[in-house]
Amino acid sequence: MQSPDVAQRHAPASSRNQDPAVDVGRAEAALVEHYPRLVRLAYLVLPPTLGRGRRVLTAHALAQRALPRGRKQRALIPAQSSGRDGDPGYDFVRLRVLRSALEASEPRKGLPKLSQLPAPLPQVWGLRLFPRSGGADELALDQRLSALTGPARAAYVLRGLEGLADGDVRKILKAAGVTRTESALAGANGVPAQYALLASPEFDACSLQARPTDLMRRRQHTKAAVAAAAALAVACVLVALPGGGWGPDGAAAPAYAENPAAVAALDPAKVQRVTPAAWQTSARTDFSVWPARGPLTGDDGLLRRALAVWARPGATVRVSATPGTFTGGPAGPPQLLYAGDVDAARVVILYDGLRIARYAEPRDGTEGAALDFARVDGATGAEASALVLGRSDGNVRYLTAPWVKKAAGRDLTKPESSPTALTLTDGVTSPLASPALRAGDCTSWTVLQLTDGSGTQLSSDLGELVPAHLTAGRPGATGEASGAEGLRAWAPFACSLAAERAAGVRGVNAWAFAEQPLPDASGDGQWVCTRAETWRGDGTAALAQFRTPGGPAGAVVAKGADTTACGPRDPHVLAGVLWKSSGGHWYLLAAGSRGVTSIRSSGGVTASGQGRLLVAKAEKGAQAQLAGTLEGGRKIGGLH
C-alpha cells in the first residue's frame, strides 16, 4: 500500500477558466507547509552542471520566488487538481517552482531570464552548503538524471516524488511551458523507476552539510592582501608543475588554520604505523592492531594529499559518510592501514580510533578525488575483519585483518552451495561480486566469508566502507551465520538485506522465531525476524518476514524502526499477515516468539487464542491490530 505522500490523488476535472483564484495567503500557507518538498523538487529538476552547492541555493531561491506578487492571482495550473490533497495553493506554487527550474535548465539566448540569474536570496557567506551524500544507488540515479533534458527530469520527478499519473504529468508540463511533453515522458522512461530513492538525503536540499570557503577574506584588509599574495604564489607554483599534476595538498581547500595540533595531524611523517606482528601479542582484535599495508605506504606525497583532503576537502572532492559519522579532520595523527593502487585509483585508508577514512584519487589526471567515512567505534572481532578498498565493474575488493587466514565468496540464497575461494595478497582479496552495486531483481546475494583462528564469519557489502556482520539465532544468544543452521535461516531472506543499504548498519541478525501449520493442509509457514543494528545506536530496523512452503523467498510483512523488538534488550516479537490458501480462502495468520502466551486480534479481524500462534478466517483486504501477552502478564504489540 502506498503512503499518502506518494499515492496518486484524483479530483474532478475542470476547465482552465474554472480554476480558483489563489490569493497570497493561501499560496504562502502552501509554500510554508510544503517548503522542503518544493525545494527538493527544484533541486532534482535543476541541471546538475550547476554543481551541488549552487543547485542548493538556486533551489531555495526558486521556491522563495514562487509566491504571487499581487494580493490575488489567477492560478495558472492544469485543469485537473493533482497537488497535495487537491490544494490549489500547492498546485500554484509547485507550477511556478517547476517553470522556473525548467527555465534555469535552458541555454541562455540573449538576456538571461530571472531564474537564470544568480540567486540574490538566500546567500550564505563563508560556507559552502551541499546535501548529505547517499549510497551507490542514489549516485547512479543522479548520474542517469543528469543525462536527461530538463523536461524529462521534471517528468521523472513528477511521477516519482509527486506520485502523478502520466496524464497529470502532461498537463503540468504543458502549463509549465513544455511543448514536447511526449518526448519528456519518453526520456523519463529511459531511467529505472527507482522512485523511493528520490526521498534520499542525497536530494534533500534542506538538510545540508557545511564547509568553509572564504575564511581568509573576512580578516582585515591588510591580512587579506597577504593571503592574496600567498594564493598568487601558490598559483604560480601550480602553473609551473610539469604535466598539470597534483599540488602538495592535492584536491584540498586552502588552509585556514595554523593550530599546532591540526598541523601535526597533517604531517605524513607523524602518521602512526603498527608493526606487522603487533596483533599476535595484543589482547585487542580491532583496527588499532592492523599493520600498514600496500605498496605506497612510503609515498609521502600521496599521504600528504590524503591528510590535507581529509582536513579540508575542496569543492571538487566527493565526500560521503555513513549516517551519524562526523566528517571533520583528525584530532591527531591517524593510523595508516593501507596505501596502494586499487583498479584505476590510488587509495589511502586511515583510522583515527573512531572512524575509517578512505581517500581515493585517480591514477591518471587530477579530477575525481573522493573521501569516504565510516564510524567504527567499538568494532572488534568479525566487525573489524574487513574494509572495502574499492568497487568497480560490479565487484568489490576488501582489505582483511591480519588474522584472517582464508577468504571466500558465498551465495547466501543457496545454503548448500560451496563457497568460492578468493586469493589474498598482502591482505587484499581478489574481486568479489557486490550485491550493493546490482540493480534489478534479486536472484542471488553474494557475501564475504572469512576464516580466522576462531572460526568462520559472514559479512555483506551494503554500499559502505565496513561490511555488515551477519549472525543468526535468538537475540542475546546469536551465533555466526556461517553454520549450517544459520545458512538455512538466512537463505530465503537474504534479499531483504537490500533494504539496509547505505544505512550505517553494523550487523544484521536473522532469527527464526516460529513455524506455523497452515490451514487447508498447506504445510508449515516459516516466520523470521531480521534486525539491523547501526553504528550510531539509533535507526535500528526490525523486519518480520514470512515464507510459505516451497516459496523461493520470504516476504516482509511487518517492520519496526527504532524498536527493541527482536533485539537483545527485548527478545520478543509478534507479527501477522493476511494469507490466501491454496483453496482460495483468506486467513489472518499471527505468530509470536517463545514466551508469548496468548494473541488477540482486533479491527478488521476479531479473534483470540492461547499460545503463540493464531489462525482466523478473514476477508480479502482486512486490516487487523495485534496484541500479545507474555509470561508474567506483560503486553506487547505487533510489528506494523
LINURCOR-V901750 format. One record per residue. RES is the residue in three letters. NEAR is the number of other C-alpha atoms within 8 Angstrom. D_FIRST is the distance of its C-alpha to the first C-alpha in Angstrom with 2 decimals. Layout:
<<RES | NEAR | D_FIRST> <RES | NEAR | D_FIRST>>
//
This chain:
<<MET | 2 | 0.00> <GLN | 5 | 3.78> <SER | 6 | 6.53> <PRO | 5 | 9.32> <ASP | 6 | 11.52> <VAL | 10 | 10.20> <ALA | 8 | 8.72> <GLN | 9 | 11.64> <ARG | 9 | 14.00> <HIS | 8 | 16.88> <ALA | 8 | 20.12> <PRO | 6 | 23.24> <ALA | 7 | 25.26> <SER | 8 | 28.68> <SER | 7 | 31.58> <ARG | 9 | 32.50> <ASN | 4 | 35.46> <GLN | 6 | 33.28> <ASP | 12 | 31.11> <PRO | 7 | 31.82> <ALA | 8 | 34.12> <VAL | 13 | 32.67> <ASP | 10 | 35.12> <VAL | 13 | 35.50> <GLY | 6 | 34.08> <ARG | 9 | 30.77> <ALA | 15 | 30.40> <GLU | 10 | 31.45> <ALA | 9 | 28.94> <ALA | 13 | 26.08> <LEU | 13 | 27.64> <VAL | 7 | 27.98> <GLU | 6 | 24.50> <HIS | 9 | 22.79> <TYR | 10 | 25.66> <PRO | 9 | 23.96> <ARG | 7 | 21.32> <LEU | 12 | 24.20> <VAL | 15 | 26.30> <ARG | 13 | 23.66> <LEU | 11 | 23.34> <ALA | 15 | 27.15> <TYR | 13 | 27.52> <LEU | 11 | 25.32> <VAL | 13 | 27.17> <LEU | 14 | 30.63> <PRO | 11 | 32.69> <PRO | 8 | 32.64> <THR | 4 | 36.43> <LEU | 9 | 36.80> <GLY | 7 | 36.14> <ARG | 9 | 33.53> <GLY | 10 | 35.80> <ARG | 8 | 36.70> <ARG | 13 | 33.16> <VAL | 13 | 32.17> <LEU | 12 | 35.06> <THR | 11 | 34.67> <ALA | 15 | 30.96> <HIS | 13 | 31.95> <ALA | 12 | 34.90> <LEU | 14 | 32.95> <ALA | 14 | 30.51> <GLN | 7 | 33.54> <ARG | 7 | 35.35> <ALA | 10 | 32.59> <LEU | 10 | 34.07> <PRO | 10 | 36.31> <ARG | 5 | 39.99> <GLY | 6 | 41.21> <ARG | 7 | 40.61> <LYS | 9 | 38.50> <GLN | 10 | 37.19> <ARG | 8 | 35.72> <ALA | 10 | 32.12> <LEU | 9 | 32.29> <ILE | 11 | 28.65> <PRO | 10 | 27.09> <ALA | 10 | 27.45> <GLN | 10 | 23.77> <SER | 13 | 22.22> <SER | 13 | 19.23> <GLY | 11 | 19.55> <ARG | 7 | 18.01> <ASP | 6 | 17.42> <GLY | 11 | 20.12> <ASP | 10 | 22.78> <PRO | 11 | 25.79> <GLY | 12 | 27.12> <TYR | 13 | 24.22> <ASP | 14 | 24.53> <PHE | 13 | 28.20> <VAL | 14 | 28.19> <ARG | 10 | 25.47> <LEU | 13 | 27.64> <ARG | 10 | 30.73> <VAL | 14 | 29.24> <LEU | 13 | 28.02> <ARG | 10 | 31.44> <SER | 10 | 33.33> <ALA | 14 | 31.40> <LEU | 13 | 32.10> <GLU | 10 | 35.73> <ALA | 12 | 36.00> <SER | 9 | 34.87> <GLU | 7 | 37.73> <PRO | 5 | 41.12> <ARG | 7 | 43.78> <LYS | 5 | 46.31> <GLY | 4 | 49.12> <LEU | 5 | 48.33> <PRO | 9 | 44.87> <LYS | 8 | 42.35> <LEU | 5 | 41.41> <SER | 12 | 38.08> <GLN | 9 | 40.09> <LEU | 7 | 42.45> <PRO | 6 | 42.10> <ALA | 10 | 39.95> <PRO | 6 | 42.36> <LEU | 7 | 39.68> <PRO | 8 | 38.29> <GLN | 7 | 40.82> <VAL | 6 | 41.02> <TRP | 5 | 44.53> <GLY | 8 | 45.24> <LEU | 10 | 41.70> <ARG | 10 | 39.53> <LEU | 10 | 35.81> <PHE | 11 | 32.93> <PRO | 15 | 29.30> <ARG | 11 | 28.68> <SER | 9 | 28.38> <GLY | 12 | 25.21> <GLY | 10 | 25.27> <ALA | 10 | 26.39> <ASP | 9 | 23.14> <GLU | 11 | 23.32> <LEU | 10 | 27.01> <ALA | 8 | 26.55> <LEU | 10 | 24.00> <ASP | 8 | 26.45> <GLN | 8 | 29.23> <ARG | 9 | 27.47> <LEU | 9 | 26.70> <SER | 9 | 30.33> <ALA | 6 | 31.56> <LEU | 10 | 29.91> <THR | 9 | 31.56> <GLY | 12 | 30.55> <PRO | 11 | 28.96> <ALA | 14 | 27.00> <ARG | 14 | 25.72> <ALA | 13 | 24.82> <ALA | 13 | 22.92> <TYR | 11 | 20.89> <VAL | 13 | 20.20> <LEU | 11 | 19.31> <ARG | 13 | 16.76> <GLY | 14 | 15.26> <LEU | 11 | 16.07> <GLU | 11 | 15.79> <GLY | 11 | 13.04> <LEU | 12 | 15.72> <ALA | 8 | 16.53> <ASP | 8 | 19.89> <GLY | 6 | 21.77> <ASP | 11 | 21.04> <VAL | 12 | 21.86> <ARG | 10 | 25.16> <LYS | 10 | 26.11> <ILE | 11 | 25.56> <LEU | 14 | 27.44> <LYS | 10 | 30.20> <ALA | 11 | 30.55> <ALA | 10 | 30.81> <GLY | 7 | 33.74> <VAL | 9 | 32.31> <THR | 6 | 34.31> <ARG | 6 | 32.90> <THR | 11 | 29.20> <GLU | 7 | 28.82> <SER | 8 | 30.44> <ALA | 13 | 28.04> <LEU | 12 | 24.97> <ALA | 9 | 26.82> <GLY | 11 | 27.51> <ALA | 12 | 23.90> <ASN | 9 | 23.11> <GLY | 6 | 25.50> <VAL | 9 | 23.29> <PRO | 5 | 20.46> <ALA | 6 | 16.98> <GLN | 8 | 16.54> <TYR | 9 | 14.78> <ALA | 7 | 13.61> <LEU | 8 | 17.38> <LEU | 10 | 18.14> <ALA | 9 | 17.16> <SER | 10 | 19.81> <PRO | 10 | 23.09> <GLU | 10 | 24.84> <PHE | 11 | 24.00> <ASP | 14 | 24.22> <ALA | 14 | 27.53> <CYS | 8 | 27.58> <SER | 8 | 27.60> <LEU | 10 | 30.79> <GLN | 8 | 33.48> <ALA | 8 | 37.10> <ARG | 8 | 40.20> <PRO | 8 | 43.76> <THR | 8 | 45.38> <ASP | 9 | 48.67> <LEU | 9 | 49.95> <MET | 9 | 53.46> <ARG | 7 | 53.59> <ARG | 7 | 53.34> <ARG | 8 | 56.64> <GLN | 7 | 59.98> <HIS | 6 | 61.30> <THR | 6 | 63.83> <LYS | 9 | 61.29> <ALA | 12 | 59.05> <ALA | 8 | 62.01> <VAL | 8 | 62.53> <ALA | 9 | 58.88> <ALA | 8 | 59.12> <ALA | 8 | 62.24> <ALA | 8 | 60.56> <ALA | 8 | 57.60> <LEU | 8 | 60.11> <ALA | 8 | 61.87> <VAL | 8 | 58.66> <ALA | 8 | 57.86> <CYS | 8 | 61.33> <VAL | 8 | 60.83> <LEU | 9 | 57.52> <VAL | 7 | 59.23> <ALA | 6 | 61.96> <LEU | 9 | 59.67> <PRO | 5 | 60.29> <GLY | 4 | 57.49> <GLY | 7 | 55.16> <GLY | 8 | 53.89> <TRP | 8 | 52.23> <GLY | 8 | 54.09> <PRO | 7 | 54.84> <ASP | 11 | 51.54> <GLY | 10 | 49.47> <ALA | 14 | 46.35> <ALA | 14 | 46.75> <ALA | 10 | 47.07> <PRO | 6 | 50.57> <ALA | 5 | 51.81> <TYR | 6 | 51.60> <ALA | 5 | 52.88> <GLU | 6 | 56.07> <ASN | 6 | 55.22> <PRO | 6 | 57.25> <ALA | 8 | 54.46> <ALA | 12 | 52.06> <VAL | 9 | 54.78> <ALA | 10 | 55.44> <ALA | 14 | 51.79> <LEU | 12 | 51.97> <ASP | 11 | 55.20> <PRO | 9 | 54.71> <ALA | 5 | 57.85> <LYS | 9 | 56.33> <VAL | 11 | 53.13> <GLN | 8 | 53.08> <ARG | 9 | 53.59> <VAL | 11 | 53.45> <THR | 7 | 55.96> <PRO | 8 | 54.72> <ALA | 7 | 55.92> <ALA | 11 | 54.61> <TRP | 13 | 51.64> <GLN | 5 | 54.05> <THR | 6 | 55.84> <SER | 8 | 53.10> <ALA | 5 | 51.24> <ARG | 8 | 48.13> <THR | 11 | 45.51> <ASP | 11 | 43.65> <PHE | 11 | 43.85> <SER | 10 | 47.08> <VAL | 11 | 49.09> <TRP | 13 | 47.78> <PRO | 13 | 50.71> <ALA | 13 | 50.69> <ARG | 10 | 50.19> <GLY | 9 | 50.20> <PRO | 8 | 53.04> <LEU | 9 | 52.67> <THR | 13 | 53.03> <GLY | 5 | 56.42> <ASP | 7 | 55.24> <ASP | 9 | 55.84> <GLY | 7 | 54.78> <LEU | 8 | 51.30> <LEU | 11 | 50.95> <ARG | 13 | 52.12> <ARG | 13 | 49.54> <ALA | 13 | 46.76> <LEU | 12 | 47.93> <ALA | 13 | 48.44> <VAL | 15 | 44.98> <TRP | 14 | 43.48> <ALA | 11 | 45.40> <ARG | 13 | 44.76> <PRO | 14 | 42.44> <GLY | 10 | 43.44> <ALA | 5 | 41.38> <THR | 9 | 40.93> <VAL | 12 | 39.69> <ARG | 8 | 36.03> <VAL | 9 | 35.15> <SER | 10 | 32.14> <ALA | 12 | 31.58> <THR | 12 | 29.24> <PRO | 7 | 27.54> <GLY | 8 | 30.18> <THR | 11 | 33.11> <PHE | 5 | 36.07> <THR | 6 | 37.30> <GLY | 7 | 40.83> <GLY | 7 | 44.02> <PRO | 11 | 45.61> <ALA | 8 | 47.78> <GLY | 9 | 50.46> <PRO | 13 | 51.27> <PRO | 12 | 48.31> <GLN | 12 | 48.69> <LEU | 15 | 48.65> <LEU | 13 | 46.66> <TYR | 12 | 46.82> <ALA | 15 | 48.25> <GLY | 11 | 48.38> <ASP | 11 | 47.18> <VAL | 9 | 43.74> <ASP | 6 | 43.14> <ALA | 8 | 43.84> <ALA | 10 | 43.78> <ARG | 12 | 45.97> <VAL | 14 | 44.01> <VAL | 14 | 45.07> <ILE | 12 | 43.26> <LEU | 12 | 44.39> <TYR | 14 | 43.71> <ASP | 12 | 44.57> <GLY | 8 | 43.92> <LEU | 8 | 40.39> <ARG | 12 | 38.88> <ILE | 13 | 39.10> <ALA | 12 | 39.79> <ARG | 13 | 39.74> <TYR | 13 | 41.73> <ALA | 12 | 41.79> <GLU | 12 | 43.94> <PRO | 12 | 44.61> <ARG | 8 | 47.77> <ASP | 5 | 48.74> <GLY | 6 | 48.56> <THR | 10 | 47.49> <GLU | 7 | 44.00> <GLY | 9 | 40.75> <ALA | 13 | 41.47> <ALA | 11 | 38.53> <LEU | 15 | 38.28> <ASP | 11 | 35.60> <PHE | 14 | 35.41> <ALA | 14 | 34.03> <ARG | 12 | 34.60> <VAL | 9 | 36.39> <ASP | 8 | 38.13> <GLY | 4 | 38.83> <ALA | 9 | 38.16> <THR | 11 | 40.46> <GLY | 8 | 40.95> <ALA | 8 | 38.05> <GLU | 12 | 36.21> <ALA | 12 | 39.31> <SER | 11 | 40.00> <ALA | 12 | 38.52> <LEU | 11 | 37.64> <VAL | 13 | 36.22> <LEU | 11 | 39.15> <GLY | 9 | 37.39> <ARG | 9 | 34.84> <SER | 7 | 35.72> <ASP | 4 | 35.07> <GLY | 9 | 32.05> <ASN | 11 | 34.28> <VAL | 13 | 34.95> <ARG | 13 | 38.33> <TYR | 12 | 38.84> <LEU | 11 | 41.76> <THR | 11 | 42.32> <ALA | 11 | 44.21> <PRO | 8 | 47.94> <TRP | 7 | 47.60> <VAL | 13 | 45.28> <LYS | 8 | 47.34> <LYS | 10 | 44.99> <ALA | 14 | 41.73> <ALA | 11 | 39.54> <GLY | 13 | 36.18> <ARG | 12 | 34.07> <ASP | 12 | 31.01> <LEU | 13 | 28.86> <THR | 13 | 27.09> <LYS | 8 | 30.55> <PRO | 10 | 32.28> <GLU | 4 | 35.38> <SER | 7 | 36.10> <SER | 5 | 38.84> <PRO | 9 | 38.36> <THR | 7 | 39.76> <ALA | 8 | 42.49> <LEU | 12 | 42.45> <THR | 8 | 45.71> <LEU | 10 | 46.49> <THR | 6 | 48.83> <ASP | 6 | 49.82> <GLY | 11 | 46.46> <VAL | 11 | 44.44> <THR | 13 | 42.38> <SER | 9 | 42.29> <PRO | 8 | 39.05> <LEU | 10 | 35.98> <ALA | 8 | 32.79> <SER | 12 | 30.13> <PRO | 9 | 26.47> <ALA | 10 | 25.77> <LEU | 10 | 27.08> <ARG | 7 | 25.39> <ALA | 4 | 22.67> <GLY | 4 | 20.87> <ASP | 4 | 20.02> <CYS | 6 | 21.24> <THR | 6 | 24.10> <SER | 9 | 26.26> <TRP | 11 | 26.47> <THR | 13 | 30.01> <VAL | 13 | 31.17> <LEU | 12 | 34.55> <GLN | 14 | 36.89> <LEU | 12 | 39.84> <THR | 12 | 42.86> <ASP | 10 | 45.30> <GLY | 7 | 47.95> <SER | 5 | 45.54> <GLY | 6 | 43.22> <THR | 10 | 40.24> <GLN | 13 | 36.98> <LEU | 14 | 33.77> <SER | 11 | 32.00> <SER | 11 | 29.17> <ASP | 13 | 29.11> <LEU | 14 | 26.01> <GLY | 11 | 27.40> <GLU | 13 | 29.78> <LEU | 12 | 33.49> <VAL | 11 | 33.30> <PRO | 15 | 31.46> <ALA | 13 | 29.43> <HIS | 13 | 31.38> <LEU | 14 | 29.77> <THR | 15 | 30.76> <ALA | 14 | 30.02> <GLY | 12 | 30.83> <ARG | 10 | 30.65> <PRO | 10 | 30.32> <GLY | 8 | 33.85> <ALA | 6 | 35.29> <THR | 10 | 33.43> <GLY | 8 | 35.25> <GLU | 12 | 35.07> <ALA | 14 | 32.42> <SER | 11 | 35.28> <GLY | 7 | 36.60> <ALA | 8 | 35.98> <GLU | 7 | 33.78> <GLY | 15 | 31.74> <LEU | 12 | 31.29> <ARG | 9 | 30.11> <ALA | 13 | 27.62> <TRP | 13 | 26.16> <ALA | 12 | 26.31> <PRO | 12 | 23.05> <PHE | 13 | 21.09> <ALA | 10 | 22.96> <CYS | 11 | 20.34> <SER | 8 | 18.10> <LEU | 9 | 20.84> <ALA | 8 | 19.38> <ALA | 5 | 16.96> <GLU | 10 | 20.25> <ARG | 13 | 21.98> <ALA | 12 | 24.07> <ALA | 8 | 23.14> <GLY | 13 | 26.72> <VAL | 14 | 26.23> <ARG | 13 | 29.46> <GLY | 11 | 28.59> <VAL | 13 | 25.93> <ASN | 12 | 26.71> <ALA | 15 | 25.37> <TRP | 13 | 26.12> <ALA | 11 | 26.03> <PHE | 11 | 26.00> <ALA | 10 | 25.90> <GLU | 8 | 26.39> <GLN | 10 | 25.49> <PRO | 8 | 27.18> <LEU | 9 | 24.77> <PRO | 8 | 25.53> <ASP | 7 | 27.30> <ALA | 5 | 29.25> <SER | 10 | 26.39> <GLY | 9 | 27.75> <ASP | 10 | 26.53> <GLY | 12 | 23.15> <GLN | 12 | 23.26> <TRP | 14 | 21.56> <VAL | 13 | 21.85> <CYS | 14 | 21.11> <THR | 13 | 21.50> <ARG | 13 | 22.56> <ALA | 13 | 23.40> <GLU | 12 | 26.27> <THR | 13 | 27.14> <TRP | 10 | 30.61> <ARG | 10 | 30.24> <GLY | 7 | 29.28> <ASP | 6 | 26.16> <GLY | 9 | 22.75> <THR | 12 | 22.62> <ALA | 12 | 19.42> <ALA | 14 | 19.00> <LEU | 12 | 16.61> <ALA | 14 | 16.82> <GLN | 14 | 16.77> <PHE | 13 | 17.64> <ARG | 12 | 19.74> <THR | 10 | 21.20> <PRO | 9 | 24.81> <GLY | 4 | 25.49> <GLY | 7 | 22.10> <PRO | 5 | 22.82> <ALA | 8 | 20.24> <GLY | 11 | 18.14> <ALA | 8 | 14.39> <VAL | 10 | 12.93> <VAL | 12 | 11.71> <ALA | 11 | 12.37> <LYS | 11 | 13.77> <GLY | 11 | 16.26> <ALA | 8 | 18.04> <ASP | 8 | 21.71> <THR | 8 | 22.04> <THR | 9 | 25.05> <ALA | 10 | 23.21> <CYS | 14 | 24.46> <GLY | 11 | 27.11> <PRO | 8 | 30.90> <ARG | 6 | 31.08> <ASP | 8 | 29.01> <PRO | 12 | 28.74> <HIS | 12 | 26.41> <VAL | 12 | 22.81> <LEU | 15 | 20.86> <ALA | 14 | 17.51> <GLY | 12 | 16.00> <VAL | 9 | 13.85> <LEU | 12 | 13.47> <TRP | 8 | 15.69> <LYS | 9 | 17.48> <SER | 11 | 21.12> <SER | 7 | 23.43> <GLY | 6 | 24.90> <GLY | 6 | 21.82> <HIS | 8 | 21.29> <TRP | 12 | 18.21> <TYR | 13 | 18.78> <LEU | 14 | 17.54> <LEU | 12 | 18.97> <ALA | 12 | 19.77> <ALA | 13 | 22.18> <GLY | 15 | 24.05> <SER | 11 | 26.51> <ARG | 7 | 30.26> <GLY | 8 | 31.51> <VAL | 14 | 28.87> <THR | 11 | 30.99> <SER | 13 | 28.64> <ILE | 18 | 25.00> <ARG | 11 | 23.86> <SER | 12 | 20.62> <SER | 10 | 20.02> <GLY | 8 | 17.69> <GLY | 8 | 16.27> <VAL | 13 | 18.53> <THR | 9 | 21.98> <ALA | 8 | 23.92> <SER | 9 | 26.06> <GLY | 9 | 28.23> <GLN | 8 | 30.70> <GLY | 9 | 30.25> <ARG | 13 | 27.32> <LEU | 13 | 25.56> <LEU | 12 | 23.93> <VAL | 9 | 23.10> <ALA | 9 | 22.29> <LYS | 9 | 21.65> <ALA | 10 | 18.40> <GLU | 7 | 16.85> <LYS | 6 | 13.95> <GLY | 5 | 10.72> <ALA | 9 | 12.75> <GLN | 7 | 11.80> <ALA | 10 | 14.72> <GLN | 9 | 16.37> <LEU | 13 | 18.81> <ALA | 12 | 22.21> <GLY | 15 | 24.98> <THR | 12 | 28.68> <LEU | 12 | 30.65> <GLU | 8 | 34.31> <GLY | 4 | 36.20> <GLY | 6 | 33.84> <ARG | 7 | 31.36> <LYS | 8 | 27.83> <ILE | 10 | 24.66> <GLY | 8 | 20.99> <GLY | 12 | 18.20> <LEU | 10 | 16.04> <HIS | 7 | 12.56>>
//
